[in-house]
Amino acid sequence: MFGKRVVLVSMLLFLAVMLGGCDSATPQSPTVPNIPNEKSQAGVEADKAASPGQDTMTMTVYFATKDAANLIGEKFVVPKNSHPAQTAMELLITGTKDPTLVSVVPTGTKLRNISVKDHIAYVDFNDSLVKNNKGGSASEILLVAAVVNTLTEFHDIQKVQIMVEGKKIDTISGHMDIGEPLSRSEKIIKKK
């Protein structure tokens, strides 16, 4: 009797392993690093209507055109989580997968923290955002607009305060004032 149970359990385990491995043809969502340090539920309802599944959500992240004239939104389907604004910033830092677009965040930039209070997102990066920024005015404008427009995609974020190492800064590379919270800029967005 004991031997039959062992054989039955072994067969069930083998069957479960085999069936679990058969799902490899299904496309998977990109893995997105999630660090739960957000102090509000920023954008938890983000794009629920556009979500392709119950366990995923769709978000738009902005990247530059190759001519450095505009931003274009790239859609990402990611696992649902309680900190989607942070996920959007992580995707912006990681960069685009679209060969027609260009990432605007300087190499080495890391997200330190993001929080939302009174419809203002306070997004804090490490100092690589400034130190590794090699571009001119167009590069700075595109970087700031990509951060602001990506975060203002979320219904509870109306403005964005960019910070470095926990402090407000006046500018990233001397071409644009970012000392106060910034609003969304539709003019820089190009529709695909």
Secondary structure, DSSP 8 states (H G I E B T S, - for coil): -HHHHHHHHHHHHHHHHHHHHGGGGS------------SS-TTTTTTGGG-SSTTEEEEEEEEEETTSS-EEEEEEEEE--S-HHHHHHHHHHH----TTEE--S-TT--EEEEEEETTEEEEEE-THHHHT----HHHHHHHHHHHHHHHTTSTT--EEEEEETTEE-S-SSSSS--SS-EE--STTB---
